[in-house]
Amino acid sequence: MCYHTVNYFNTLKSIQILTCDFGLGMSNRRITVSTCGLAPQIVQLGKDICINLAVFNEYPCSPFKSPSPKDVSAFQQILLDRHFTAMLRKSKGSDILAACGQLSGAAGA
């Protein structure tokens, strides 16, 4: 999948402008990219720039499902053991399909 087709380069450019001394001069630590979780782009983003990342909300008809709380905790521990900051955020908006990765039209609408 081409990064350009999923808005990767525009996202990266926006972050660079937000964090540049000649832009808004924001700290990278104050920026969180919330994504539906396109794995190749997540890996590339981690190589290109240091920011916070928020991922993984399921939606109807998706072949992907949210992991169990036990699996989430286990994954968090793997990250913490490798000295990554890994905070769990309470997902909001999933009841109206407006959580991260869910902003799409209803099937047949």
DSSP file (Angstrom, degrees, kcal/mol; ACC not computed):
  #  RESIDUE AA STRUCTURE BP1 BP2  ACC     N-H-->O    O-->H-N    N-H-->O    O-->H-N    TCO  KAPPA ALPHA  PHI   PSI    X-CA   Y-CA   Z-CA
    1    1 A M              0   0    0      0, 0.0     2,-0.3     0, 0.0     5,-0.0   0.000 360.0 360.0 360.0 134.1    0.0    0.0    0.0
    2    2 A C    >>  -     0   0    0      1,-0.1     3,-0.7     2,-0.0     4,-0.6  -0.594 360.0-140.6 -77.0 129.2    1.3    3.4   -0.9
    3    3 A Y  G >4>S+     0   0    0     -2,-0.3     5,-2.3     1,-0.2     3,-1.2   0.865 100.6  60.6 -57.7 -36.9    1.8    5.7    2.0
    4    4 A H  G >45S+     0   0    0      1,-0.3     3,-1.5     3,-0.2    -1,-0.2   0.860  96.9  59.2 -60.9 -35.5    0.6    8.7    0.0
    5    5 A T  G <45S+     0   0    0     -3,-0.7    -1,-0.3     1,-0.3    -2,-0.2   0.686 107.5  45.7 -71.2 -16.3   -2.8    7.0   -0.6
    6    6 A V  G <<5S-     0   0    0     -3,-1.2    -1,-0.3    -4,-0.6    -2,-0.2   0.124 119.7-106.0-111.9  20.3   -3.5    6.8    3.2
    7    7 A N  T <>5S+     0   0    0     -3,-1.5     4,-2.0     3,-0.1    -3,-0.2   0.683  73.1 141.9  70.9  21.2   -2.4   10.4    3.9
    8    8 A Y  H  >< +     0   0    0     -5,-2.3     4,-2.6     1,-0.2     5,-0.2   0.945  69.4  46.0 -59.8 -52.2    0.9    9.4    5.5
    9    9 A F  H  > S+     0   0    0      1,-0.2     4,-2.6     2,-0.2    -1,-0.2   0.861 112.2  50.9 -65.9 -35.2    3.1   12.2    4.1
   10   10 A N  H  > S+     0   0    0      2,-0.2     4,-2.3     1,-0.2    -1,-0.2   0.889 111.1  49.7 -66.5 -37.8    0.5   14.9    4.9
   11   11 A T  H  X S+     0   0    0     -4,-2.0     4,-2.1     2,-0.2    -2,-0.2   0.940 112.7  46.7 -63.4 -47.3    0.3   13.6    8.5
   12   12 A L  H  X S+     0   0    0     -4,-2.6     4,-2.3     1,-0.2    -2,-0.2   0.916 112.2  50.1 -61.7 -44.5    4.1   13.6    8.8
   13   13 A K  H  X S+     0   0    0     -4,-2.6     4,-2.3     1,-0.2    -1,-0.2   0.899 109.1  52.5 -62.0 -41.0    4.3   17.1    7.3
   14   14 A S  H  X S+     0   0    0     -4,-2.3     4,-2.5     2,-0.2    -1,-0.2   0.917 109.6  48.5 -60.7 -43.8    1.7   18.4    9.7
   15   15 A I  H  X S+     0   0    0     -4,-2.1     4,-1.9     1,-0.2    -1,-0.2   0.908 110.3  51.8 -63.5 -41.6    3.6   17.0   12.7
   16   16 A Q  H  X S+     0   0    0     -4,-2.3     4,-1.3     1,-0.2    -1,-0.2   0.894 111.3  47.2 -63.2 -39.6    6.8   18.5   11.4
   17   17 A I  H  < S+     0   0    0     -4,-2.3     7,-1.4     1,-0.2     8,-0.5   0.915 111.5  50.9 -66.9 -43.0    5.1   21.9   11.1
   18   18 A L  H  < S+     0   0    0     -4,-2.5     8,-3.1     1,-0.2    -2,-0.2   0.834 118.4  37.7 -63.4 -32.6    3.6   21.6   14.6
   19   19 A T  H  < S+     0   0    0     -4,-1.9    -1,-0.2     6,-0.3    -2,-0.2   0.570  91.8 107.6 -98.8 -10.0    6.9   20.8   16.2
   20   20 A C  S ><>S-     0   0    0     -4,-1.3     5,-1.6    -3,-0.2     3,-1.3  -0.401  72.5-130.0 -71.4 142.8    9.2   23.1   14.1
   21   21 A D  T 3 5S+     0   0    0      1,-0.3    -1,-0.1     3,-0.1    -4,-0.1   0.798 114.2  48.7 -60.1 -28.2   10.7   26.2   15.8
   22   22 A F  T 3 5S+     0   0    0      2,-0.0    -1,-0.3     3,-0.0    -5,-0.1   0.484 116.6  47.3 -90.8  -4.0    9.4   28.2   12.8
   23   23 A G  T < 5S-     0   0    0     -3,-1.3    -5,-0.2    -7,-0.2    -6,-0.1   0.295 131.5 -47.9-100.7-127.6    6.0   26.5   13.1
   24   24 A L  T   5 -     0   0    0     -7,-1.4    -6,-0.2     2,-0.1    -5,-0.1   0.639  65.0-137.4 -87.4 -14.5    4.1   26.2   16.4
   25   25 A G      < +     0   0    0     -5,-1.6    -6,-0.3    -8,-0.5    -4,-0.1   0.771  40.4 166.6  67.3  26.0    7.1   24.9   18.3
   26   26 A M        -     0   0    0     -8,-3.1     2,-0.2    -6,-0.2    -1,-0.2  -0.376  40.6-106.6 -72.1 152.6    5.1   22.2   20.1
   27   27 A S    >   -     0   0    0      1,-0.1     3,-1.8    -2,-0.1     4,-0.2  -0.567  18.8-129.4 -75.0 140.9    6.8   19.4   21.9
   28   28 A N  G >  S+     0   0    0      1,-0.3     3,-1.6    -2,-0.2    24,-0.5   0.827 108.8  65.6 -57.3 -30.9    6.6   16.0   20.3
   29   29 A R  G 3  S+     0   0    0      1,-0.3    -1,-0.3    22,-0.1    22,-0.1   0.680  95.9  56.5 -67.4 -16.6    5.5   14.7   23.6
   30   30 A R  G <  S+     0   0    0     -3,-1.8     2,-0.5    22,-0.0    -1,-0.3   0.381  92.8  85.5 -94.9   3.6    2.3   16.8   23.3
   31   31 A I    <   -     0   0    0     -3,-1.6    21,-2.5    -4,-0.2     2,-0.4  -0.911  51.9-178.6-112.6 129.9    1.3   15.2   20.0
   32   32 A T  E     -a   52   0A   0     -2,-0.5     2,-0.6    19,-0.2    21,-0.2  -0.993  14.9-152.1-125.3 125.4   -0.7   12.0   19.7
   33   33 A V  E     -a   53   0A   0     19,-2.5    21,-2.8    -2,-0.4     2,-0.6  -0.865  11.4-156.3 -94.4 123.6   -1.6   10.5   16.3
   34   34 A S  E     +a   54   0A   0     -2,-0.6     2,-0.3    19,-0.2    21,-0.2  -0.896  23.4 170.0-103.2 124.0   -4.8    8.4   16.6
   35   35 A T        -     0   0    0     19,-2.9    21,-0.1    -2,-0.6    65,-0.1  -0.905  49.4-124.1-137.7 158.0   -5.0    5.8   13.9
   36   36 A C  S    S-     0   0    0     -2,-0.3    20,-0.2    19,-0.2    21,-0.1   0.583  70.1 -99.8 -77.6  -9.6   -7.0    2.8   12.8
   37   37 A G        -     0   0    0      1,-0.2     2,-1.1    17,-0.2    18,-0.1   0.924  46.0-178.3  98.5  50.5   -3.7    0.9   12.8
   38   38 A L    >>  -     0   0    0      1,-0.2     4,-2.1   -32,-0.1     3,-0.7  -0.713  22.3-151.6 -78.4 102.0   -2.2    0.5    9.4
   39   39 A A  H 3> S+     0   0    0     -2,-1.1     4,-2.3     1,-0.3     5,-0.2   0.825  86.4  49.8 -52.9 -47.7    0.8   -1.6   10.5
   40   40 A P  H 3> S+     0   0    0      0, 0.0     4,-2.2     0, 0.0    -1,-0.3   0.896 114.0  47.1 -60.5 -37.1    3.4   -0.6    7.8
   41   41 A Q  H <> S+     0   0    0     -3,-0.7     4,-2.8     2,-0.2    -2,-0.2   0.849 108.8  54.3 -72.8 -33.5    2.6    3.1    8.3
   42   42 A I  H  X S+     0   0    0     -4,-2.1     4,-2.1     2,-0.2    -1,-0.2   0.934 110.5  46.7 -63.2 -45.7    2.9    2.8   12.1
   43   43 A V  H  X S+     0   0    0     -4,-2.3     4,-1.3     1,-0.2    -2,-0.2   0.933 114.3  47.5 -60.9 -46.5    6.3    1.2   11.8
   44   44 A Q  H  X S+     0   0    0     -4,-2.2     4,-2.3     1,-0.2     3,-0.3   0.893 108.9  54.0 -63.6 -40.5    7.4    3.9    9.3
   45   45 A L  H  X S+     0   0    0     -4,-2.8     4,-2.5     1,-0.2    -1,-0.2   0.906 105.8  53.4 -60.4 -41.5    6.0    6.7   11.5
   46   46 A G  H  < S+     0   0    0     -4,-2.1    -1,-0.2     1,-0.2    -2,-0.2   0.812 112.2  45.2 -63.3 -30.0    8.1    5.4   14.4
   47   47 A K  H  < S+     0   0    0     -4,-1.3    -1,-0.2    -3,-0.3    -2,-0.2   0.825 117.1  44.6 -79.1 -33.7   11.2    5.5   12.2
   48   48 A D  H  < S+     0   0    0     -4,-2.3     2,-0.3     1,-0.2    -2,-0.2   0.812 123.6   1.2 -83.9 -32.0   10.4    9.0   10.9
   49   49 A I     <  -     0   0    0     -4,-2.5     2,-0.7    -5,-0.2    -1,-0.2  -0.995  62.9-119.1-159.3 153.2    9.3   10.9   14.0
   50   50 A C        +     0   0    0     -2,-0.3     2,-0.3    -3,-0.1    -4,-0.1  -0.870  55.6 127.0-103.6 107.5    8.9   10.5   17.7
   51   51 A I        -     0   0    0     -2,-0.7     2,-0.2   -22,-0.1   -19,-0.2  -0.858  60.5 -84.9-143.4 176.8    5.3   11.1   18.8
   52   52 A N  E     -a   32   0A   0    -21,-2.5   -19,-2.5   -24,-0.5     2,-0.4  -0.592  40.6-152.5 -85.6 153.8    2.6    9.4   20.9
   53   53 A L  E     -a   33   0A   0    -21,-0.2     2,-0.4    -2,-0.2   -19,-0.2  -0.993  13.2-171.3-134.1 133.7    0.4    6.9   19.2
   54   54 A A  E     +a   34   0A   0    -21,-2.8   -19,-2.9    -2,-0.4     2,-0.2  -0.995  25.1 157.4-123.3 129.6   -3.1    5.7   19.9
   55   55 A V        +     0   0    0     -2,-0.4   -19,-0.2   -21,-0.2    45,-0.1  -0.668  21.1  52.5-133.2-174.5   -4.6    2.7   18.0
   56   56 A F        +     0   0    0    -20,-0.2     2,-0.4    -2,-0.2    -1,-0.1   0.856  37.0 157.4  57.7  81.4   -7.2   -0.4   17.6
   57   57 A N        -     0   0    0     43,-0.3    -1,-0.1   -21,-0.1     2,-0.1  -0.999  33.3-136.3-119.1 130.7  -11.1    0.1   17.9
   58   58 A E        -     0   0    0     -2,-0.4    41,-0.1     5,-0.0     7,-0.1  -0.388  19.7-169.7 -80.9 162.5  -13.3   -2.5   16.3
   59   59 A Y    >   -     0   0    0      5,-0.4     3,-1.8    -2,-0.1     5,-0.1  -0.968  36.8 -72.8-146.4 159.2  -16.4   -1.7   14.3
   60   60 A P  T 3  S+     0   0    0      0, 0.0     0, 0.0     0, 0.0     0, 0.0  -0.199 115.8  16.0 -56.7 142.7  -19.2   -3.8   12.8
   61   61 A C  T 3  S+     0   0    0      1,-0.3    -3,-0.0     2,-0.0     0, 0.0   0.429  92.3 131.0  74.3   2.4  -18.3   -6.0    9.8
   62   62 A S    <   -     0   0    0     -3,-1.8    -1,-0.3     2,-0.2    -4,-0.0  -0.654  57.5-143.4 -82.6 140.1  -14.6   -5.7   10.5
   63   63 A P  S    S+     0   0    0      0, 0.0     2,-0.4     0, 0.0    -1,-0.1   0.629  82.8  81.3 -74.7 -10.3  -12.6   -8.9   10.5
   64   64 A F        -     0   0    0     -5,-0.1    -5,-0.4    -7,-0.1     2,-0.3  -0.785  63.2-168.5 -99.4 138.5  -10.5   -7.5   13.3
   65   65 A K        -     0   0    0     -2,-0.4    -9,-0.0    -7,-0.1    -8,-0.0  -0.897  30.6 -96.3-123.8 153.1  -11.7   -7.5   16.9
   66   66 A S        -     0   0    0     -2,-0.3    -9,-0.1     1,-0.1     2,-0.0  -0.370  45.3-112.4 -63.7 143.3  -10.4   -5.7   20.0
   67   67 A P        -     0   0    0      0, 0.0    -1,-0.1     0, 0.0     0, 0.0  -0.326  37.7 -93.0 -72.3 162.1   -8.1   -7.8   22.1
   68   68 A S     >  -     0   0    0      1,-0.1     4,-2.5    -2,-0.0     5,-0.2  -0.330  35.1-109.4 -69.0 157.0   -9.1   -9.0   25.6
   69   69 A P  H  > S+     0   0    0      0, 0.0     4,-2.4     0, 0.0     5,-0.2   0.862 121.6  55.4 -55.1 -35.6   -8.2   -6.8   28.6
   70   70 A K  H  > S+     0   0    0      2,-0.2     4,-2.1     1,-0.2     5,-0.1   0.917 108.9  46.0 -63.5 -43.7   -5.7   -9.5   29.6
   71   71 A D  H  > S+     0   0    0      2,-0.2     4,-2.4     1,-0.2    -1,-0.2   0.874 110.9  53.0 -67.7 -37.3   -4.0   -9.4   26.2
   72   72 A V  H  X S+     0   0    0     -4,-2.5     4,-2.6     2,-0.2    -2,-0.2   0.934 110.5  47.5 -61.9 -45.8   -3.9   -5.6   26.3
   73   73 A S  H  X S+     0   0    0     -4,-2.4     4,-2.2     1,-0.2    -2,-0.2   0.888 111.0  51.2 -62.9 -39.8   -2.2   -5.7   29.7
   74   74 A A  H  X S+     0   0    0     -4,-2.1     4,-1.8     2,-0.2    -1,-0.2   0.911 111.6  47.1 -64.8 -42.0    0.3   -8.3   28.5
   75   75 A F  H  X S+     0   0    0     -4,-2.4     4,-2.0     2,-0.2    -2,-0.2   0.905 110.5  52.7 -65.9 -41.2    1.1   -6.2   25.4
   76   76 A Q  H  X S+     0   0    0     -4,-2.6     4,-2.7     1,-0.2    -2,-0.2   0.911 108.0  51.5 -58.9 -42.5    1.5   -3.1   27.6
   77   77 A Q  H  X S+     0   0    0     -4,-2.2     4,-2.7     1,-0.2    -1,-0.2   0.880 105.6  54.7 -64.8 -37.9    3.9   -5.0   29.9
   78   78 A I  H  X S+     0   0    0     -4,-1.8     4,-0.8     2,-0.2    -1,-0.2   0.930 111.6  45.2 -59.1 -45.2    6.0   -6.1   26.9
   79   79 A L  H ><>S+     0   0    0     -4,-2.0     5,-2.3     1,-0.2     3,-0.8   0.930 113.3  48.9 -64.5 -45.7    6.4   -2.4   25.9
   80   80 A L  H ><5S+     0   0    0     -4,-2.7     3,-1.9     1,-0.3    -2,-0.2   0.887 106.2  57.1 -61.9 -39.4    7.1   -1.3   29.5
   81   81 A D  H 3<5S+     0   0    0     -4,-2.7    -1,-0.3     1,-0.3    -2,-0.2   0.749 106.9  50.4 -62.9 -23.2    9.7   -4.0   29.8
   82   82 A R  T <<5S-     0   0    0     -4,-0.8    -1,-0.3    -3,-0.8    -2,-0.2   0.162 124.5-104.7-101.4  16.2   11.5   -2.5   26.8
   83   83 A H  T < 5S+     0   0    0     -3,-1.9     2,-0.3     1,-0.3    -3,-0.2   0.765  74.1 139.1  68.2  30.6   11.4    1.0   28.3
   84   84 A F      < -     0   0    0     -5,-2.3     2,-0.6    -6,-0.1    -1,-0.3  -0.783  58.5-118.1 -95.5 147.8    8.5    2.4   26.2
   85   85 A T        +     0   0    0     -2,-0.3     2,-0.4     2,-0.0    -5,-0.0  -0.776  39.3 175.6 -81.5 125.9    5.9    4.6   27.7
   86   86 A A        +     0   0    0     -2,-0.6     2,-0.3   -10,-0.0    -6,-0.1  -0.798   2.4 175.8-140.0  92.8    2.6    2.7   27.3
   87   87 A M        -     0   0    0     -2,-0.4     2,-0.5     0, 0.0    -2,-0.0  -0.759  26.7-130.8 -98.3 144.4   -0.5    4.2   28.8
   88   88 A L        -     0   0    0     -2,-0.3     2,-0.4   -15,-0.0    -2,-0.0  -0.820  23.2-158.3 -93.5 129.1   -3.9    2.7   28.4
   89   89 A R        -     0   0    0     -2,-0.5     2,-0.5     0, 0.0     0, 0.0  -0.829  21.8-114.2-106.8 145.9   -6.5    5.3   27.4
   90   90 A K        -     0   0    0     -2,-0.4     2,-0.3     1,-0.1    -2,-0.0  -0.661  35.0-126.7 -75.8 125.7  -10.2    4.9   27.9
   91   91 A S        -     0   0    0     -2,-0.5     2,-0.4     8,-0.0     8,-0.1  -0.565  29.3-169.8 -76.1 133.7  -11.8    4.7   24.4
   92   92 A K        +     0   0    0     -2,-0.3     8,-0.2     1,-0.1    -1,-0.0  -0.944  58.5  28.9-124.3 146.9  -14.6    7.1   23.9
   93   93 A G  S > >S+     0   0    0     -2,-0.4     5,-3.0     6,-0.1     3,-1.4   0.341  73.6 117.3  94.0  -6.2  -17.2    7.4   21.1
   94   94 A S  G > 5 +     0   0    0      1,-0.3     3,-1.4     4,-0.3    -2,-0.1   0.791  67.5  67.8 -67.0 -24.3  -17.4    3.7   20.1
   95   95 A D  G 3 5S+     0   0    0      1,-0.3    -1,-0.3     2,-0.1    -3,-0.0   0.741 112.1  32.5 -65.9 -21.1  -21.0    3.6   21.1
   96   96 A I  G < 5S-     0   0    0     -3,-1.4    -1,-0.3     0, 0.0    -2,-0.2   0.075 118.8-107.2-119.8  22.4  -21.7    6.0   18.1
   97   97 A L  T < 5S+     0   0    0     -3,-1.4     7,-0.4     1,-0.1    -3,-0.2   0.873  89.0 117.1  54.4  43.1  -19.0    4.5   15.9
   98   98 A A      < +     0   0    0     -5,-3.0    -4,-0.3     5,-0.1     5,-0.1   0.168  38.1 111.5-123.4  15.7  -16.8    7.7   16.4
   99   99 A A  S >  S-     0   0    0     -6,-0.4     3,-2.4     1,-0.2     4,-0.3  -0.350  87.3 -58.6 -81.1 171.3  -13.8    6.2   18.2
  100  100 A C  T 3  S+     0   0    0      1,-0.3   -43,-0.3    -8,-0.2    -1,-0.2  -0.229 128.0  12.6 -52.4 130.8  -10.4    6.0   16.4
  101  101 A G  T 3  S+     0   0    0    -67,-0.2    -1,-0.3    -3,-0.1   -65,-0.1   0.447 108.9  88.7  83.2   0.4  -10.6    4.1   13.2
  102  102 A Q    <   +     0   0    0     -3,-2.4     2,-2.5     1,-0.1    -2,-0.2   0.417  44.8 114.8-110.1   0.0  -14.4    4.0   13.2
  103  103 A L        +     0   0    0     -4,-0.3     2,-0.3    -5,-0.1    -5,-0.1  -0.440  50.3 112.7 -77.7  78.6  -15.2    7.3   11.3
  104  104 A S  S    S-     0   0    0     -2,-2.5     3,-0.1    -7,-0.4     2,-0.0  -0.962  71.0 -93.7-142.5 158.7  -16.8    5.6    8.3
  105  105 A G        -     0   0    0     -2,-0.3     2,-0.1     1,-0.1     3,-0.1  -0.340  48.3 -96.9 -70.9 155.1  -20.3    5.6    6.9
  106  106 A A    >   -     0   0    0      1,-0.1     3,-2.3     3,-0.1    -1,-0.1  -0.428  50.7 -89.9 -68.7 146.0  -22.6    2.8    7.7
  107  107 A A  T 3  S+     0   0    0      1,-0.3    -1,-0.1     2,-0.1   -46,-0.0  -0.349 113.6  10.6 -58.2 130.1  -22.8   -0.1    5.3
  108  108 A G  T 3         0   0    0     -3,-0.1    -1,-0.3    -2,-0.1    -2,-0.1   0.461 360.0 360.0  81.3   0.3  -25.4    0.6    2.7
  109  109 A A    <         0   0    0     -3,-2.3    -2,-0.1     0, 0.0    -3,-0.1   0.473 360.0 360.0 -84.9 360.0  -25.9    4.2    3.8
